[in-house]
Amino acid sequence: MKELNKLNNELKSYINEANFISNKCRNKLISILGKEFNVDVKLDNYANVDAKILEDGSLEVRGDRYNNNQKYTLEEINEHYENFKVQADKLLKKKDNNRTSKKDLDNILNLFVILGILLVFLFVIFILLNAFLSGDFYHMLWLIVFILPLFVPNLKENLIQRVQQAKNYIKRRFKR
C-alpha cells in the first residue's frame, strides 16, 4: 500500500507538471496512463484533474473509476507505471523544450526591438542636436513638434515594459 501511495504521489507531480505546460499536454499524459493500464479514460478540459492508481490496477480520474479487464499485482502495477514514466518523461521533455525555445526566441526578439527603438530615438536626438548646433531652427522645430511626439507618448510605456521583460530575461539567463 505504501508503494502505491508513492506511485500516486509521483503521478500527481507528473500531472501538475503537464498541467503547467498545457491542458492538452495533461490530457495526453492521462491518455498515456490509460493506455498503459488498459483503461479507456474519458478526457475533458477540467481545470483540475486528479488521477489515482487503485490496488487492482484500475484508475480513478476526477472521482470516476475506470476498470480494466484484468487484475494487476503490485509488481505488474510497478512495471506498467515504469513504462508510463518513460513515455511521460519523453512527452514532458519534448513539450517543455518547445515552450522554452519559443519563449527564448520571443525574449531575444524583444532585445532587438529595444535596441532598434533606442537606435531610432538616438538618431532623432542626433539630428536635433545637429540642427541646433548648425543653427537650423526650422528643422529642429519641425522634428520637435512633429516627429518626437510620435515616439515619446507610446514609447515610454511600451519601452518600460519591454525593458523590464528584457531585464528579467537576462537575469534568468545569467542565473542558470
Secondary structure, 3 states (H helix, E strand, C coil): CHHHHHHHHHHHHHHHHHHHHCHHHHHHHHHHHHHHCCCCCCCCCCCCCCEEECCCCCEEECCEEECCCCCCCHHHHHHHHHHHHHHHHHHHHHHHHHHHHHHHHHHHHHHHHHHHHHHHHHHHHHHHHHHHHHCCHHHHHHHHHHHHHHHHHHHHHHHHHHHHHHHHHHHHHHHC
